[in-house]
Amino acid sequence: MPLDEAHRQALPHRSVLVIIYDKDERIYVQRRCRSKAIYPGRWDLSATGHVKAGESRLGAALRELEEELRVRASNLTLLAEVAACPETNWEFVTLYAASGVVGAPSPNPDEVMDGMYLDRDELEAMVENFREMLTPALVAAWEGGYIYPLEG
């Protein structure tokens, strides 16, 4: 079934989110193309997308990194799984952290308008002061403590 139809009917389906960290523990955020059906022009996690029929979540996450940012990762670490609900647009969400990233992010203009690295304080300021410019997924990952899980 086409994705827009799954969204229209509020049918449960799977999506993946991937976070890329640099050597200074900043995260890469992307600005979604204005042509996107959901949250156009908003800042989002490094790479995001839906799992295709017959595709694994891990495979989808690796594919999205290549499609959106033209990078490869040697390893993905599971950070969180969230059940489908109205707040996730009925998506079963799987969040990964990428490591062993080969290449610098180079946004695919068909998918991503822009991108940048943010440190913890910059990201916190974005969430606190510019929430309407961010996707709910980015905000939820921040508020759930998934982006910087090993504080202490």
MARGUSE-293896 format. One record per atom (N, C-alpha, C): residue number from 1; residue in one letter; atom name; y, z, x. Coordinates in steps of 0.2 Angstrom, whole numbers. Example, Ala and Ser with C-alpha at 12.3 -4.5 7.8 and 13.67 -1.06 7.14 Angstrom:
<rs>
i=1&aa=A&at=N&Y=-28&Z=39&X=66
i=1&aa=A&at=CA&Y=-22&Z=39&X=62
i=1&aa=A&at=C&Y=-16&Z=39&X=66
i=2&aa=S&at=N&Y=-11&Z=35&X=64
i=2&aa=S&at=CA&Y=-5&Z=36&X=68
i=2&aa=S&at=C&Y=0&Z=39&X=64
</rs>
This chain:
<rs>
i=1&aa=M&at=N&Y=-6&Z=0&X=4
i=1&aa=M&at=CA&Y=0&Z=0&X=0
i=1&aa=M&at=C&Y=6&Z=0&X=4
i=2&aa=P&at=N&Y=11&Z=-4&X=3
i=2&aa=P&at=CA&Y=17&Z=-4&X=7
i=2&aa=P&at=C&Y=21&Z=3&X=7
i=3&aa=L&at=N&Y=24&Z=5&X=12
i=3&aa=L&at=CA&Y=26&Z=12&X=13
i=3&aa=L&at=C&Y=32&Z=13&X=8
i=4&aa=D&at=N&Y=36&Z=8&X=7
i=4&aa=D&at=CA&Y=41&Z=10&X=2
i=4&aa=D&at=C&Y=38&Z=12&X=-5
i=5&aa=E&at=N&Y=33&Z=9&X=-7
i=5&aa=E&at=CA&Y=29&Z=10&X=-13
i=5&aa=E&at=C&Y=26&Z=17&X=-13
i=6&aa=A&at=N&Y=23&Z=19&X=-7
i=6&aa=A&at=CA&Y=21&Z=26&X=-6
i=6&aa=A&at=C&Y=27&Z=31&X=-7
i=7&aa=H&at=N&Y=32&Z=30&X=-4
i=7&aa=H&at=CA&Y=38&Z=34&X=-5
i=7&aa=H&at=C&Y=41&Z=34&X=-12
i=8&aa=R&at=N&Y=41&Z=28&X=-15
i=8&aa=R&at=CA&Y=43&Z=28&X=-22
i=8&aa=R&at=C&Y=39&Z=32&X=-27
i=9&aa=Q&at=N&Y=32&Z=32&X=-26
i=9&aa=Q&at=CA&Y=28&Z=35&X=-30
i=9&aa=Q&at=C&Y=27&Z=43&X=-28
i=10&aa=A&at=N&Y=30&Z=45&X=-23
i=10&aa=A&at=CA&Y=29&Z=51&X=-20
i=10&aa=A&at=C&Y=22&Z=53&X=-18
i=11&aa=L&at=N&Y=18&Z=48&X=-15
i=11&aa=L&at=CA&Y=11&Z=49&X=-13
i=11&aa=L&at=C&Y=11&Z=52&X=-7
i=12&aa=P&at=N&Y=6&Z=56&X=-6
i=12&aa=P&at=CA&Y=5&Z=59&X=1
i=12&aa=P&at=C&Y=3&Z=54&X=6
i=13&aa=H&at=N&Y=6&Z=54&X=12
i=13&aa=H&at=CA&Y=4&Z=50&X=17
i=13&aa=H&at=C&Y=6&Z=53&X=24
i=14&aa=R&at=N&Y=4&Z=50&X=30
i=14&aa=R&at=CA&Y=4&Z=53&X=36
i=14&aa=R&at=C&Y=10&Z=50&X=40
i=15&aa=S&at=N&Y=13&Z=55&X=44
i=15&aa=S&at=CA&Y=19&Z=52&X=49
i=15&aa=S&at=C&Y=18&Z=56&X=55
i=16&aa=V&at=N&Y=21&Z=54&X=60
i=16&aa=V&at=CA&Y=21&Z=57&X=67
i=16&aa=V&at=C&Y=28&Z=58&X=69
i=17&aa=L&at=N&Y=29&Z=63&X=73
i=17&aa=L&at=CA&Y=36&Z=64&X=76
i=17&aa=L&at=C&Y=34&Z=66&X=84
i=18&aa=V&at=N&Y=38&Z=63&X=88
i=18&aa=V&at=CA&Y=37&Z=64&X=95
i=18&aa=V&at=C&Y=43&Z=66&X=99
i=19&aa=I&at=N&Y=43&Z=71&X=103
i=19&aa=I&at=CA&Y=49&Z=74&X=107
i=19&aa=I&at=C&Y=47&Z=72&X=114
i=20&aa=I&at=N&Y=52&Z=69&X=117
i=20&aa=I&at=CA&Y=52&Z=67&X=124
i=20&aa=I&at=C&Y=57&Z=72&X=128
i=21&aa=Y&at=N&Y=55&Z=76&X=133
i=21&aa=Y&at=CA&Y=59&Z=80&X=137
i=21&aa=Y&at=C&Y=60&Z=77&X=144
i=22&aa=D&at=N&Y=66&Z=78&X=146
i=22&aa=D&at=CA&Y=67&Z=76&X=153
i=22&aa=D&at=C&Y=66&Z=82&X=158
i=23&aa=K&at=N&Y=67&Z=81&X=164
i=23&aa=K&at=CA&Y=65&Z=86&X=169
i=23&aa=K&at=C&Y=70&Z=92&X=169
i=24&aa=D&at=N&Y=75&Z=92&X=165
i=24&aa=D&at=CA&Y=80&Z=98&X=164
i=24&aa=D&at=C&Y=78&Z=101&X=157
i=25&aa=E&at=N&Y=73&Z=99&X=154
i=25&aa=E&at=CA&Y=71&Z=101&X=147
i=25&aa=E&at=C&Y=76&Z=100&X=142
i=26&aa=R&at=N&Y=80&Z=94&X=143
i=26&aa=R&at=CA&Y=84&Z=92&X=137
i=26&aa=R&at=C&Y=79&Z=87&X=133
i=27&aa=I&at=N&Y=81&Z=86&X=127
i=27&aa=I&at=CA&Y=77&Z=82&X=123
i=27&aa=I&at=C&Y=80&Z=76&X=121
i=28&aa=Y&at=N&Y=77&Z=70&X=121
i=28&aa=Y&at=CA&Y=80&Z=64&X=119
i=28&aa=Y&at=C&Y=80&Z=63&X=111
i=29&aa=V&at=N&Y=86&Z=62&X=109
i=29&aa=V&at=CA&Y=87&Z=61&X=102
i=29&aa=V&at=C&Y=89&Z=53&X=101
i=30&aa=Q&at=N&Y=86&Z=51&X=95
i=30&aa=Q&at=CA&Y=88&Z=44&X=93
i=30&aa=Q&at=C&Y=92&Z=44&X=87
i=31&aa=R&at=N&Y=97&Z=39&X=87
i=31&aa=R&at=CA&Y=100&Z=37&X=81
i=31&aa=R&at=C&Y=97&Z=32&X=77
i=32&aa=R&at=N&Y=95&Z=33&X=71
i=32&aa=R&at=CA&Y=91&Z=28&X=67
i=32&aa=R&at=C&Y=96&Z=22&X=65
i=33&aa=C&at=N&Y=93&Z=16&X=65
i=33&aa=C&at=CA&Y=96&Z=10&X=63
i=33&aa=C&at=C&Y=99&Z=11&X=56
i=34&aa=R&at=N&Y=105&Z=8&X=54
i=34&aa=R&at=CA&Y=108&Z=8&X=48
i=34&aa=R&at=C&Y=103&Z=5&X=43
i=35&aa=S&at=N&Y=99&Z=0&X=45
i=35&aa=S&at=CA&Y=95&Z=-4&X=40
i=35&aa=S&at=C&Y=88&Z=1&X=38
i=36&aa=K&at=N&Y=87&Z=7&X=41
i=36&aa=K&at=CA&Y=82&Z=11&X=39
i=36&aa=K&at=C&Y=83&Z=13&X=31
i=37&aa=A&at=N&Y=77&Z=13&X=28
i=37&aa=A&at=CA&Y=77&Z=15&X=21
i=37&aa=A&at=C&Y=79&Z=22&X=20
i=38&aa=I&at=N&Y=76&Z=26&X=24
i=38&aa=I&at=CA&Y=77&Z=33&X=24
i=38&aa=I&at=C&Y=81&Z=36&X=30
i=39&aa=Y&at=N&Y=87&Z=40&X=28
i=39&aa=Y&at=CA&Y=91&Z=43&X=33
i=39&aa=Y&at=C&Y=94&Z=38&X=38
i=40&aa=P&at=N&Y=97&Z=32&X=36
i=40&aa=P&at=CA&Y=100&Z=27&X=40
i=40&aa=P&at=C&Y=106&Z=30&X=44
i=41&aa=G&at=N&Y=106&Z=29&X=50
i=41&aa=G&at=CA&Y=112&Z=31&X=55
i=41&aa=G&at=C&Y=112&Z=38&X=57
i=42&aa=R&at=N&Y=107&Z=42&X=55
i=42&aa=R&at=CA&Y=106&Z=49&X=57
i=42&aa=R&at=C&Y=102&Z=50&X=63
i=43&aa=W&at=N&Y=104&Z=55&X=67
i=43&aa=W&at=CA&Y=101&Z=57&X=73
i=43&aa=W&at=C&Y=94&Z=60&X=71
i=44&aa=D&at=N&Y=89&Z=58&X=75
i=44&aa=D&at=CA&Y=82&Z=60&X=74
i=44&aa=D&at=C&Y=79&Z=62&X=80
i=45&aa=L&at=N&Y=72&Z=65&X=80
i=45&aa=L&at=CA&Y=68&Z=66&X=86
i=45&aa=L&at=C&Y=67&Z=60&X=90
i=46&aa=S&at=N&Y=64&Z=60&X=96
i=46&aa=S&at=CA&Y=64&Z=55&X=100
i=46&aa=S&at=C&Y=61&Z=49&X=97
i=47&aa=A&at=N&Y=55&Z=49&X=94
i=47&aa=A&at=CA&Y=52&Z=44&X=91
i=47&aa=A&at=C&Y=48&Z=46&X=84
i=48&aa=T&at=N&Y=49&Z=42&X=79
i=48&aa=T&at=CA&Y=46&Z=44&X=73
i=48&aa=T&at=C&Y=43&Z=38&X=69
i=49&aa=G&at=N&Y=38&Z=40&X=65
i=49&aa=G&at=CA&Y=35&Z=34&X=61
i=49&aa=G&at=C&Y=29&Z=36&X=57
i=50&aa=H&at=N&Y=27&Z=31&X=54
i=50&aa=H&at=CA&Y=21&Z=32&X=49
i=50&aa=H&at=C&Y=14&Z=30&X=52
i=51&aa=V&at=N&Y=9&Z=33&X=50
i=51&aa=V&at=CA&Y=2&Z=31&X=53
i=51&aa=V&at=C&Y=0&Z=26&X=48
i=52&aa=K&at=N&Y=-2&Z=20&X=52
i=52&aa=K&at=CA&Y=-5&Z=15&X=48
i=52&aa=K&at=C&Y=-12&Z=16&X=46
i=53&aa=A&at=N&Y=-14&Z=12&X=41
i=53&aa=A&at=CA&Y=-21&Z=13&X=39
i=53&aa=A&at=C&Y=-26&Z=12&X=44
i=54&aa=G&at=N&Y=-31&Z=16&X=45
i=54&aa=G&at=CA&Y=-36&Z=16&X=51
i=54&aa=G&at=C&Y=-34&Z=18&X=57
i=55&aa=E&at=N&Y=-27&Z=20&X=58
i=55&aa=E&at=CA&Y=-25&Z=22&X=64
i=55&aa=E&at=C&Y=-25&Z=30&X=65
i=56&aa=S&at=N&Y=-26&Z=32&X=71
i=56&aa=S&at=CA&Y=-26&Z=40&X=72
i=56&aa=S&at=C&Y=-19&Z=42&X=73
i=57&aa=R&at=N&Y=-18&Z=48&X=72
i=57&aa=R&at=CA&Y=-11&Z=51&X=73
i=57&aa=R&at=C&Y=-8&Z=50&X=80
i=58&aa=L&at=N&Y=-13&Z=52&X=84
i=58&aa=L&at=CA&Y=-11&Z=51&X=91
i=58&aa=L&at=C&Y=-10&Z=44&X=93
i=59&aa=G&at=N&Y=-14&Z=39&X=91
i=59&aa=G&at=CA&Y=-12&Z=32&X=92
i=59&aa=G&at=C&Y=-5&Z=30&X=89
i=60&aa=A&at=N&Y=-4&Z=32&X=83
i=60&aa=A&at=CA&Y=3&Z=31&X=80
i=60&aa=A&at=C&Y=8&Z=33&X=84
i=61&aa=A&at=N&Y=8&Z=40&X=86
i=61&aa=A&at=CA&Y=13&Z=42&X=91
i=61&aa=A&at=C&Y=14&Z=38&X=97
i=62&aa=L&at=N&Y=9&Z=36&X=100
i=62&aa=L&at=CA&Y=10&Z=32&X=106
i=62&aa=L&at=C&Y=13&Z=25&X=104
i=63&aa=R&at=N&Y=11&Z=23&X=99
i=63&aa=R&at=CA&Y=13&Z=16&X=97
i=63&aa=R&at=C&Y=21&Z=17&X=95
i=64&aa=E&at=N&Y=23&Z=22&X=92
i=64&aa=E&at=CA&Y=30&Z=23&X=90
i=64&aa=E&at=C&Y=34&Z=24&X=96
i=65&aa=L&at=N&Y=32&Z=27&X=101
i=65&aa=L&at=CA&Y=35&Z=28&X=108
i=65&aa=L&at=C&Y=37&Z=21&X=111
i=66&aa=E&at=N&Y=32&Z=17&X=111
i=66&aa=E&at=CA&Y=33&Z=10&X=113
i=66&aa=E&at=C&Y=37&Z=6&X=109
i=67&aa=E&at=N&Y=36&Z=6&X=103
i=67&aa=E&at=CA&Y=40&Z=2&X=98
i=67&aa=E&at=C&Y=47&Z=4&X=98
i=68&aa=E&at=N&Y=49&Z=10&X=98
i=68&aa=E&at=CA&Y=56&Z=12&X=97
i=68&aa=E&at=C&Y=59&Z=13&X=103
i=69&aa=L&at=N&Y=56&Z=16&X=108
i=69&aa=L&at=CA&Y=60&Z=17&X=115
i=69&aa=L&at=C&Y=57&Z=13&X=121
i=70&aa=R&at=N&Y=52&Z=10&X=120
i=70&aa=R&at=CA&Y=49&Z=6&X=125
i=70&aa=R&at=C&Y=47&Z=10&X=131
i=71&aa=V&at=N&Y=44&Z=16&X=130
i=71&aa=V&at=CA&Y=41&Z=20&X=135
i=71&aa=V&at=C&Y=34&Z=21&X=133
i=72&aa=R&at=N&Y=30&Z=24&X=138
i=72&aa=R&at=CA&Y=23&Z=26&X=137
i=72&aa=R&at=C&Y=23&Z=33&X=140
i=73&aa=A&at=N&Y=18&Z=37&X=137
i=73&aa=A&at=CA&Y=17&Z=43&X=139
i=73&aa=A&at=C&Y=9&Z=44&X=141
i=74&aa=S&at=N&Y=8&Z=48&X=146
i=74&aa=S&at=CA&Y=1&Z=49&X=148
i=74&aa=S&at=C&Y=-2&Z=55&X=144
i=75&aa=N&at=N&Y=2&Z=59&X=141
i=75&aa=N&at=CA&Y=-1&Z=64&X=137
i=75&aa=N&at=C&Y=4&Z=66&X=131
i=76&aa=L&at=N&Y=0&Z=68&X=126
i=76&aa=L&at=CA&Y=4&Z=71&X=120
i=76&aa=L&at=C&Y=1&Z=77&X=118
i=77&aa=T&at=N&Y=5&Z=82&X=118
i=77&aa=T&at=CA&Y=3&Z=89&X=116
i=77&aa=T&at=C&Y=5&Z=91&X=109
i=78&aa=L&at=N&Y=0&Z=93&X=105
i=78&aa=L&at=CA&Y=2&Z=95&X=98
i=78&aa=L&at=C&Y=6&Z=101&X=97
i=79&aa=L&at=N&Y=12&Z=100&X=94
i=79&aa=L&at=CA&Y=16&Z=106&X=93
i=79&aa=L&at=C&Y=16&Z=109&X=86
i=80&aa=A&at=N&Y=15&Z=105&X=81
i=80&aa=A&at=CA&Y=14&Z=107&X=74
i=80&aa=A&at=C&Y=11&Z=102&X=70
i=81&aa=E&at=N&Y=9&Z=105&X=64
i=81&aa=E&at=CA&Y=6&Z=101&X=58
i=81&aa=E&at=C&Y=9&Z=104&X=52
i=82&aa=V&at=N&Y=12&Z=99&X=48
i=82&aa=V&at=CA&Y=15&Z=102&X=42
i=82&aa=V&at=C&Y=12&Z=98&X=36
i=83&aa=A&at=N&Y=10&Z=102&X=31
i=83&aa=A&at=CA&Y=7&Z=99&X=25
i=83&aa=A&at=C&Y=12&Z=95&X=21
i=84&aa=A&at=N&Y=10&Z=90&X=17
i=84&aa=A&at=CA&Y=14&Z=86&X=13
i=84&aa=A&at=C&Y=17&Z=90&X=8
i=85&aa=C&at=N&Y=23&Z=89&X=6
i=85&aa=C&at=CA&Y=27&Z=93&X=1
i=85&aa=C&at=C&Y=33&Z=89&X=0
i=86&aa=P&at=N&Y=37&Z=91&X=-5
i=86&aa=P&at=CA&Y=43&Z=88&X=-7
i=86&aa=P&at=C&Y=48&Z=87&X=-1
i=87&aa=E&at=N&Y=48&Z=93&X=3
i=87&aa=E&at=CA&Y=53&Z=93&X=9
i=87&aa=E&at=C&Y=51&Z=88&X=14
i=88&aa=T&at=N&Y=45&Z=86&X=15
i=88&aa=T&at=CA&Y=43&Z=81&X=20
i=88&aa=T&at=C&Y=43&Z=74&X=17
i=89&aa=N&at=N&Y=45&Z=73&X=11
i=89&aa=N&at=CA&Y=44&Z=67&X=7
i=89&aa=N&at=C&Y=37&Z=65&X=6
i=90&aa=W&at=N&Y=33&Z=70&X=5
i=90&aa=W&at=CA&Y=26&Z=70&X=4
i=90&aa=W&at=C&Y=22&Z=67&X=10
i=91&aa=E&at=N&Y=25&Z=68&X=16
i=91&aa=E&at=CA&Y=21&Z=66&X=22
i=91&aa=E&at=C&Y=18&Z=72&X=25
i=92&aa=F&at=N&Y=12&Z=71&X=27
i=92&aa=F&at=CA&Y=8&Z=76&X=32
i=92&aa=F&at=C&Y=11&Z=74&X=39
i=93&aa=V&at=N&Y=15&Z=79&X=41
i=93&aa=V&at=CA&Y=18&Z=77&X=47
i=93&aa=V&at=C&Y=15&Z=81&X=53
i=94&aa=T&at=N&Y=14&Z=77&X=59
i=94&aa=T&at=CA&Y=11&Z=79&X=65
i=94&aa=T&at=C&Y=17&Z=78&X=70
i=95&aa=L&at=N&Y=18&Z=84&X=74
i=95&aa=L&at=CA&Y=23&Z=84&X=79
i=95&aa=L&at=C&Y=20&Z=85&X=86
i=96&aa=Y&at=N&Y=22&Z=80&X=90
i=96&aa=Y&at=CA&Y=20&Z=80&X=97
i=96&aa=Y&at=C&Y=25&Z=81&X=102
i=97&aa=A&at=N&Y=24&Z=84&X=108
i=97&aa=A&at=CA&Y=28&Z=83&X=114
i=97&aa=A&at=C&Y=25&Z=78&X=119
i=98&aa=A&at=N&Y=29&Z=74&X=121
i=98&aa=A&at=CA&Y=26&Z=69&X=126
i=98&aa=A&at=C&Y=27&Z=71&X=133
i=99&aa=S&at=N&Y=22&Z=70&X=137
i=99&aa=S&at=CA&Y=23&Z=71&X=145
i=99&aa=S&at=C&Y=20&Z=65&X=148
i=100&aa=G&at=N&Y=22&Z=65&X=155
i=100&aa=G&at=CA&Y=20&Z=59&X=159
i=100&aa=G&at=C&Y=23&Z=53&X=156
i=101&aa=V&at=N&Y=30&Z=53&X=154
i=101&aa=V&at=CA&Y=33&Z=47&X=151
i=101&aa=V&at=C&Y=35&Z=43&X=157
i=102&aa=V&at=N&Y=33&Z=36&X=156
i=102&aa=V&at=CA&Y=34&Z=31&X=161
i=102&aa=V&at=C&Y=40&Z=27&X=158
i=103&aa=G&at=N&Y=45&Z=27&X=162
i=103&aa=G&at=CA&Y=51&Z=23&X=160
i=103&aa=G&at=C&Y=56&Z=27&X=157
i=104&aa=A&at=N&Y=62&Z=25&X=157
i=104&aa=A&at=CA&Y=68&Z=28&X=154
i=104&aa=A&at=C&Y=68&Z=25&X=147
i=105&aa=P&at=N&Y=70&Z=29&X=142
i=105&aa=P&at=CA&Y=70&Z=27&X=135
i=105&aa=P&at=C&Y=75&Z=21&X=135
i=106&aa=S&at=N&Y=73&Z=15&X=131
i=106&aa=S&at=CA&Y=77&Z=9&X=131
i=106&aa=S&at=C&Y=76&Z=8&X=123
i=107&aa=P&at=N&Y=81&Z=10&X=119
i=107&aa=P&at=CA&Y=80&Z=9&X=112
i=107&aa=P&at=C&Y=79&Z=2&X=110
i=108&aa=N&at=N&Y=75&Z=1&X=105
i=108&aa=N&at=CA&Y=73&Z=-6&X=102
i=108&aa=N&at=C&Y=79&Z=-6&X=97
i=109&aa=P&at=N&Y=83&Z=-11&X=97
i=109&aa=P&at=CA&Y=89&Z=-12&X=92
i=109&aa=P&at=C&Y=86&Z=-13&X=85
i=110&aa=D&at=N&Y=80&Z=-15&X=84
i=110&aa=D&at=CA&Y=78&Z=-16&X=78
i=110&aa=D&at=C&Y=76&Z=-10&X=74
i=111&aa=E&at=N&Y=75&Z=-4&X=78
i=111&aa=E&at=CA&Y=73&Z=2&X=76
i=111&aa=E&at=C&Y=78&Z=8&X=77
i=112&aa=V&at=N&Y=82&Z=7&X=83
i=112&aa=V&at=CA&Y=86&Z=13&X=85
i=112&aa=V&at=C&Y=93&Z=10&X=87
i=113&aa=M&at=N&Y=98&Z=14&X=84
i=113&aa=M&at=CA&Y=105&Z=12&X=86
i=113&aa=M&at=C&Y=107&Z=14&X=93
i=114&aa=D&at=N&Y=105&Z=20&X=95
i=114&aa=D&at=CA&Y=107&Z=23&X=101
i=114&aa=D&at=C&Y=103&Z=29&X=102
i=115&aa=G&at=N&Y=104&Z=32&X=108
i=115&aa=G&at=CA&Y=100&Z=38&X=110
i=115&aa=G&at=C&Y=103&Z=42&X=115
i=116&aa=M&at=N&Y=101&Z=48&X=116
i=116&aa=M&at=CA&Y=104&Z=52&X=121
i=116&aa=M&at=C&Y=100&Z=59&X=122
i=117&aa=Y&at=N&Y=101&Z=62&X=128
i=117&aa=Y&at=CA&Y=98&Z=68&X=129
i=117&aa=Y&at=C&Y=102&Z=74&X=128
i=118&aa=L&at=N&Y=100&Z=79&X=125
i=118&aa=L&at=CA&Y=104&Z=85&X=123
i=118&aa=L&at=C&Y=100&Z=91&X=126
i=119&aa=D&at=N&Y=104&Z=96&X=128
i=119&aa=D&at=CA&Y=101&Z=102&X=130
i=119&aa=D&at=C&Y=101&Z=107&X=124
i=120&aa=R&at=N&Y=98&Z=112&X=125
i=120&aa=R&at=CA&Y=97&Z=117&X=120
i=120&aa=R&at=C&Y=103&Z=119&X=116
i=121&aa=D&at=N&Y=109&Z=120&X=120
i=121&aa=D&at=CA&Y=115&Z=122&X=117
i=121&aa=D&at=C&Y=118&Z=117&X=113
i=122&aa=E&at=N&Y=118&Z=111&X=116
i=122&aa=E&at=CA&Y=121&Z=105&X=113
i=122&aa=E&at=C&Y=117&Z=104&X=106
i=123&aa=L&at=N&Y=110&Z=104&X=106
i=123&aa=L&at=CA&Y=106&Z=103&X=100
i=123&aa=L&at=C&Y=108&Z=108&X=95
i=124&aa=E&at=N&Y=108&Z=115&X=97
i=124&aa=E&at=CA&Y=110&Z=120&X=93
i=124&aa=E&at=C&Y=117&Z=119&X=89
i=125&aa=A&at=N&Y=122&Z=117&X=93
i=125&aa=A&at=CA&Y=128&Z=115&X=90
i=125&aa=A&at=C&Y=128&Z=109&X=85
i=126&aa=M&at=N&Y=124&Z=104&X=87
i=126&aa=M&at=CA&Y=123&Z=99&X=82
i=126&aa=M&at=C&Y=120&Z=101&X=75
i=127&aa=V&at=N&Y=115&Z=106&X=76
i=127&aa=V&at=CA&Y=112&Z=108&X=70
i=127&aa=V&at=C&Y=117&Z=113&X=66
i=128&aa=E&at=N&Y=120&Z=117&X=69
i=128&aa=E&at=CA&Y=125&Z=121&X=66
i=128&aa=E&at=C&Y=131&Z=118&X=63
i=129&aa=N&at=N&Y=134&Z=113&X=67
i=129&aa=N&at=CA&Y=140&Z=110&X=65
i=129&aa=N&at=C&Y=140&Z=103&X=62
i=130&aa=F&at=N&Y=134&Z=99&X=63
i=130&aa=F&at=CA&Y=134&Z=92&X=61
i=130&aa=F&at=C&Y=127&Z=91&X=57
i=131&aa=R&at=N&Y=125&Z=96&X=53
i=131&aa=R&at=CA&Y=118&Z=95&X=50
i=131&aa=R&at=C&Y=118&Z=89&X=46
i=132&aa=E&at=N&Y=123&Z=87&X=43
i=132&aa=E&at=CA&Y=123&Z=81&X=38
i=132&aa=E&at=C&Y=122&Z=74&X=42
i=133&aa=M&at=N&Y=123&Z=75&X=49
i=133&aa=M&at=CA&Y=122&Z=69&X=53
i=133&aa=M&at=C&Y=115&Z=68&X=56
i=134&aa=L&at=N&Y=110&Z=73&X=54
i=134&aa=L&at=CA&Y=104&Z=74&X=57
i=134&aa=L&at=C&Y=99&Z=73&X=52
i=135&aa=T&at=N&Y=93&Z=71&X=54
i=135&aa=T&at=CA&Y=87&Z=70&X=49
i=135&aa=T&at=C&Y=85&Z=77&X=47
i=136&aa=P&at=N&Y=82&Z=78&X=41
i=136&aa=P&at=CA&Y=79&Z=84&X=40
i=136&aa=P&at=C&Y=73&Z=86&X=44
i=137&aa=A&at=N&Y=70&Z=81&X=47
i=137&aa=A&at=CA&Y=64&Z=83&X=52
i=137&aa=A&at=C&Y=67&Z=86&X=58
i=138&aa=L&at=N&Y=72&Z=83&X=61
i=138&aa=L&at=CA&Y=75&Z=86&X=67
i=138&aa=L&at=C&Y=77&Z=93&X=65
i=139&aa=V&at=N&Y=81&Z=94&X=60
i=139&aa=V&at=CA&Y=83&Z=101&X=58
i=139&aa=V&at=C&Y=77&Z=106&X=57
i=140&aa=A&at=N&Y=72&Z=104&X=54
i=140&aa=A&at=CA&Y=66&Z=108&X=52
i=140&aa=A&at=C&Y=62&Z=109&X=59
i=141&aa=A&at=N&Y=62&Z=105&X=64
i=141&aa=A&at=CA&Y=59&Z=106&X=70
i=141&aa=A&at=C&Y=63&Z=111&X=74
i=142&aa=W&at=N&Y=69&Z=111&X=74
i=142&aa=W&at=CA&Y=73&Z=116&X=77
i=142&aa=W&at=C&Y=73&Z=123&X=74
i=143&aa=E&at=N&Y=73&Z=123&X=67
i=143&aa=E&at=CA&Y=73&Z=129&X=64
i=143&aa=E&at=C&Y=66&Z=132&X=64
i=144&aa=G&at=N&Y=61&Z=128&X=64
i=144&aa=G&at=CA&Y=54&Z=131&X=65
i=144&aa=G&at=C&Y=52&Z=133&X=72
i=145&aa=G&at=N&Y=57&Z=132&X=77
i=145&aa=G&at=CA&Y=55&Z=134&X=84
i=145&aa=G&at=C&Y=50&Z=130&X=87
i=146&aa=Y&at=N&Y=50&Z=124&X=85
i=146&aa=Y&at=CA&Y=45&Z=119&X=88
i=146&aa=Y&at=C&Y=48&Z=115&X=94
i=147&aa=I&at=N&Y=54&Z=114&X=94
i=147&aa=I&at=CA&Y=57&Z=111&X=100
i=147&aa=I&at=C&Y=57&Z=114&X=106
i=148&aa=Y&at=N&Y=58&Z=121&X=106
i=148&aa=Y&at=CA&Y=58&Z=125&X=112
i=148&aa=Y&at=C&Y=53&Z=131&X=110
i=149&aa=P&at=N&Y=47&Z=130&X=110
i=149&aa=P&at=CA&Y=42&Z=135&X=108
i=149&aa=P&at=C&Y=41&Z=140&X=113
i=150&aa=L&at=N&Y=42&Z=139&X=119
i=150&aa=L&at=CA&Y=40&Z=144&X=124
i=150&aa=L&at=C&Y=46&Z=148&X=127
i=151&aa=E&at=N&Y=50&Z=151&X=123
i=151&aa=E&at=CA&Y=56&Z=155&X=125
i=151&aa=E&at=C&Y=54&Z=162&X=127
i=152&aa=G&at=N&Y=57&Z=164&X=132
i=152&aa=G&at=CA&Y=55&Z=171&X=133
i=152&aa=G&at=C&Y=57&Z=173&X=140
</rs>
